[in-house]
């Protein structure tokens, strides 16, 4: 019996910029979620950054610290819960319903998300300074439809 799976809490898209707003379902393909757009395609998007994933559990911990962050506010496409977030590292795979994602890197915070943090301290979720609190970027291994409530599981690099 493997670890208890997590779940998709929110699917977030925007026409560019933050916050991204929730939708009831999305089709995920090689270049990301249908209907989602980035204003800055140099720093955002592309095959290795097609989907940004973040933990609702981490968002709630940040809220307990007093930060006005909420799901989608820092630009993640998938807000998930119930995962051991520090274990979601580059190289791991996330299986989200029928979709498979490979984590490629930690997302570097930028000033556009500063309104989600007390004192505009957007570096609060920078992996180098606060390991285990960062958003992650993923490439799409297998596309498909995702919906809130879909199960999410973490697979290590070797498929376990």
Number of C-alpha atoms within 10 A of each C-alpha: 3 7 9 13 16 19 22 22 20 26 24 27 25 20 13 15 17 19 22 21 18 19 14 10 15 21 14 22 19 18 17 24 25 13 14 20 17 17 13 10 10 8 12 17 21 16 17 19 22 21 28 26 26 26 26 23 17 18 23 16 14 20 16 10 11 12 20 15 20 15 24 24 21 26 25 26 27 27 25 27 22 17 19 16 20 10 12 25 21 16 16 20 25 21 19 26 18 13 18 22 24 26 24 20 18 24 21 16 19 12 10 15 19 18 18 20 20 16 9 14 15 20 18 19 23 18 17 13 11 11 12 18 22 27 25 24 27 28 25 23 15 15 19 16 16 22 19 19 15 18 20 22 20 26 17 15 13 8 8 9
